Amino acid sequence: MRHGSPAMIPARRRQHALASGLASVVGTALLSACVPAHRHPTWAIYPLQRRLPNDGLAVVSQPDGYGLHIWIDTDTRQSGSCKPRWSADAARLFNGNGTAPFSSGLAPRQEFFQAVARQDVRRALRQQSEALCQQQAPRSSFSWLEPPRNAAEIKPEPYPLLEEADLLSDPNEVLEQEERLLNPAPTAPAQPGASND
């Protein structure tokens, strides 16, 4: 079989396609390696206190140190049990790769869902939640509750209505009580000839 015969042509095409595909992969890898590190999210995850130890987690999910400050709360409404109470409204993290990270405003919920889809983020949230429960309700057992992964999994928390009698007094009654205190009714004068025994 001579060099360049029809039987050799498909093999050469396969080799050429393989070589060009490999060159494309290597080229893409080299180009992405040339992008500065600050242009990639580091996915750094660490505790970032909000008010109490263990009540917040920083997740550097965006380039240039931006990310999420996920707030962690506890739910102790069920006697003897403590579990996390989730809010998908995480704060926007700034300077997440620096020495003084801080948060302000809100990040889009979609970023929260993308972050909690990661196993390393959920593992860190579980550790922080358990530590917070141990601190706030040491006699209760910890129950892990997965954070919501999409908008359909968000359950609105029931809060008592402000109109309930034990929370808010009737404003008309309050005004009447204030009027009685400020303007007491005059007392009747003593009758002449009444004995003062």
C-alpha positions in Angstrom: 0.0 0.0 0.0 1.5 3.3 -1.1 1.8 6.4 1.1 -1.2 8.6 0.5 -3.5 5.7 -0.6 -7.3 6.1 0.0 -7.1 3.7 3.0 -4.6 6.0 4.8 -6.6 9.2 4.3 -9.3 8.5 7.0 -6.5 7.6 9.5 -4.7 10.9 8.8 -7.9 12.9 9.2 -8.5 11.3 12.6 -5.0 12.1 13.7 -5.4 15.7 12.4 -8.7 16.0 14.2 -7.3 14.6 17.4 -4.2 16.9 17.2 -6.4 20.0 16.5 -8.8 19.1 19.3 -5.9 18.6 21.7 -4.4 22.0 20.6 -7.8 23.6 21.3 -8.0 22.2 24.8 -4.4 23.2 25.6 -5.0 26.7 24.2 -8.1 27.2 26.3 -6.4 26.0 29.4 -3.5 28.4 28.7 -5.8 31.3 28.1 -7.8 30.7 31.3 -4.6 30.4 33.2 -3.6 33.8 32.0 -6.7 35.4 33.5 -5.7 37.1 36.8 -6.7 35.4 40.0 -8.8 38.3 41.1 -11.1 37.7 38.1 -12.1 34.2 39.5 -14.2 33.4 42.5 -12.0 31.8 45.2 -15.0 30.0 46.8 -13.4 30.8 50.2 -15.8 29.8 53.0 -15.3 31.0 56.6 -17.3 32.1 59.6 -18.2 35.8 59.6 -20.0 36.9 62.7 -23.1 39.0 62.4 -24.0 39.6 66.1 -23.0 36.3 67.8 -20.3 33.7 67.2 -21.4 31.2 64.6 -24.3 33.2 63.3 -22.9 34.0 59.8 -20.9 32.4 57.0 -18.9 34.2 54.3 -18.9 32.6 50.8 -16.6 34.3 48.2 -18.7 33.3 45.1 -17.8 36.2 42.8 -14.6 37.6 41.4 -12.8 40.4 43.2 -13.7 39.1 46.7 -17.5 39.6 46.3 -19.9 37.0 47.6 -22.5 36.2 50.2 -22.8 36.7 53.9 -25.3 34.0 54.8 -27.0 34.7 58.1 -27.8 31.7 60.3 -30.7 31.7 62.8 -32.0 29.0 65.0 -35.5 27.6 65.4 -36.3 26.4 68.9 -40.1 26.5 68.8 -40.2 22.7 69.2 -39.4 21.8 72.7 -36.0 20.0 73.1 -35.0 20.6 69.5 -32.9 23.2 67.8 -32.6 23.5 64.0 -31.5 26.2 61.5 -33.9 28.8 60.3 -33.0 29.8 56.8 -33.4 33.0 54.9 -32.5 33.0 51.2 -31.9 36.8 51.4 -28.2 36.8 52.1 -26.2 40.0 52.4 -23.7 41.1 49.8 -20.1 40.3 50.9 -17.4 42.8 50.1 -13.6 42.3 50.4 -14.1 38.6 51.0 -10.5 37.7 50.2 -9.1 40.6 52.2 -8.3 41.2 55.9 -11.5 43.1 56.7 -14.5 41.5 55.0 -17.9 43.2 55.5 -21.4 42.9 54.2 -24.0 45.4 53.1 -27.3 45.2 51.2 -28.8 42.1 49.7 -27.4 39.6 47.1 -29.8 38.1 44.5 -31.5 34.9 45.8 -30.2 33.0 42.7 -26.6 33.5 44.1 -27.8 32.0 47.4 -29.2 29.0 45.6 -26.0 28.5 43.6 -23.9 28.7 46.8 -26.0 26.2 48.8 -25.9 23.8 45.9 -22.2 23.2 46.8 -21.5 20.4 49.2 -18.6 22.4 50.9 -21.0 25.3 51.6 -23.7 23.1 53.1 -21.1 21.3 55.2 -19.9 24.7 56.6 -23.4 25.8 57.2 -24.2 22.7 59.1 -21.1 23.1 61.3 -22.0 26.7 62.1 -25.7 25.9 62.7 -24.8 23.1 65.1 -22.4 25.4 67.0 -25.0 28.2 67.2 -27.6 25.8 68.5 -25.1 24.4 71.1 -24.5 28.0 72.2 -28.1 29.2 72.3 -30.0 26.0 73.3 -27.4 23.7 74.9 -30.0 21.3 76.4 -31.8 20.8 73.0 -30.8 18.3 70.4 -29.6 19.6 67.1 -31.6 18.7 64.0 -30.1 19.5 60.6 -32.5 21.1 58.1 -31.2 21.6 54.5 -31.3 25.2 53.2 -33.7 25.9 50.3 -32.2 25.2 46.9 -34.8 27.1 44.8 -37.6 29.6 45.3 -40.2 26.8 45.4 -38.6 25.4 48.6 -38.9 28.7 50.5 -41.6 28.4 53.2 -42.8 31.7 54.6 -42.5 31.9 58.3 -45.8 32.5 60.2 -45.6 35.6 62.4 -48.3 36.6 64.9 -50.5 39.4 63.7 -49.9 42.8 65.2 -53.7 43.1 65.9 -53.7 40.3 68.4 -55.0 41.5 71.8 -51.9 40.4 73.7 -49.5 42.3 71.4 -51.3 45.6 70.7 -53.7 47.5 72.9 -56.8 49.2 71.4 -55.6 52.7 70.5 -59.0 54.3 71.6 -58.7 52.7 75.1 -55.1 54.0 75.4 -56.2 57.6 74.5 -59.0 57.4 77.1 -56.6 56.2 79.8 -54.2 59.1 78.9 -57.1 61.6 79.1 -58.2 60.3 82.5 -54.6 60.5 83.8 -54.1 64.0 82.5 -57.5 65.4 83.4 -58.8 63.7 86.5 -62.5 64.2 87.3 -63.1 66.9 89.9 -63.9 65.7 93.4 -67.2 66.8 95.0 -66.9 69.5 97.6 -67.6 68.6 101.3 -71.2 69.3 102.5 -71.6 72.0 105.2 -72.4 70.6 108.6 -71.0 67.2 107.8 -69.0 65.8 110.7 -65.3 65.1 110.2 -65.1 62.2 112.7 
